[in-house]
Amino acid sequence: MIGIFKLVKGVLLLAAGIGALSLLRHDVQMMISRWIDTLEIEQRPHIVRHLLVKAGLIDHRNLVFASAFAFFYASLLLTEGVGLILRKRWAEYLTIIATSSFLPIEIYEIWRKASGPRLLLLAANLFIVGYLISQLKHSKKSA
C-alpha cells in the first residue's frame, strides 16, 4: 500500500511539474483572468483579487524552480514506490530517510497554521515511518 501511495504521489507531482513547465509559454495572470471569466466567479472579488496578486508573483524563474523541484521529488517518490512494490530493502531505508526528512518541515507548518490536510499528511508520514521501521526490525530478527 505504501508503494502504491508513493507512486500516486509521484505521478501527481510529475503532472504538476509538467503543468508548471507548460505555464512558461503563457502569461499566468492572463490565464487566470480567462479562468475567472469562464468559471464566472466575479461574485467573489476577494478571491479574484487574491488569485491575480498571487499570479503576479509567478515569474519564469519561479516556474522553472517549481518544475525542477517537482521533477526531482517525483523521481524520488517513484523510485521509492517501485522499490517498495518490488520489496527491496534499500527502498525501505530510502523511504524512511526521505519521509523522516520532511517531518520537521511538516511540524513547523502545522505549528504556523494548523489545518486538516496538514495534520493528515503528518499522520500518514508518521505511520509510514513507524511501519517501515517496525518491518525492518522484524525482518532483521527473522534473518
N, C-alpha and C positions, 0 to 999 in steps of 0.2 A: 504494500500500500504506500509506503514512504517513497519507494522508487517511482511509482505512478504519480504521486503528488509532486515530486521533484520534476518529472518530465512535463507535467501540465504547466507548472510554473515556468519552466524553461521555454516551452513553446509560446506561452503568453508573452514572456519577456522578449523573445525573438520577434514576435509580431510588433511589440511596442518599439523595438529598435528599428525595424523596417519602416514603421509608421513615422518615427522621428526623422529618418532619412528622407522619406517622401515629402516631408514638410520643407526641406531645404530649397525646393524649387518654387515655393509659394510664399505669399505674404500672409502670415499667420493671422494677423488682425483682420485682413480682408476675408479670409476663410471663415473665421468665427462670426463676422458680421453677416455673411451669407447664411451660416447655420442658424443664426438668430432669426433672420428673416424667414427662412424655410420652416423652422420649428415654431415660429410665431410666439416667442417668449418675451416680447417687448413689454408685456404686462408687469414684468418683474424688473424694473430698471436697475435695482441694486445688483442683481445677478449679472445683467448685461454689462454694467459698468465694471464690475469685478473681473469678468472674463476678458473684457477688452484691455483693462490695465495689465492683467497677467500676460496676455498675449503680446503686449507691447514690450515686455521684458524678455521675450524669447528672441534671441538673435541666432545667427548662423553658428557661432561658436558654442552656444548652449545646446543647440540641436546636435551638433557633431559630438560634443561630450556626452550628452544623454544617450545617443545611439551607440557610441563606443562602450559606455558602461553597460548598457542593456545587452549588447552582444557578448561582452566579457562574462557578465553574470549569467546570461542564458547558457553559455558554453559550460560554465561550472555546474549549473543545475542539471543540464542534460547529461553531463559526464557522471554526476552523482546518481542520477536516475537510472541510467543504463547499467552502471556498475552495481547498484543495489538490486536491480531486477535480475542481473546475472549472478547475484550472490557473491560478489567479490569482496574480500576482506578490506582491501585498500579503499573501496568505496565507502565502507562503514567508517573508517578513520577519516577520510576526506569529508564526509558528511558531518561527522561530529565536530571537526575543526572548523569547517566553513559555517555551520549553523551556530556554533557557540560564539564565533567571532562577531556575529551580528546581535547577540543578546544585549550587550551593554548599550548599543545604539537604540534598540527597541525599548529598553527600560528607560533610557533618557527621554525618548519621545513620549512614552506614557506619562512620565513624571511631568513633562512640559505640558501635555494636553492629552488626558486620558480619553479613549474612545473605544467603542465595542470592537471594531475591526483590529485596532492595535492590540487590545487585550487578547483577542482571539489568535492573532498571529504569534504573540509571545507565548501563549499557552501551547499552541501547536508546535512551535520550535522547541520549547522546554520538553514537551512529550517526546519529540523525535530524538533529541539528545539523550534523554533519560533512557528511552527504549533501546537505542543503539549501544549505549554504554552497558546496559544490562545484558544485551545479546553478546557483546564482546566478552564480558566477564564469564558468561555461561559457556560460550564456545571454548574459552581458554581452559576452563575446568574440565571439559569433556575431552580435550586433546591430550 
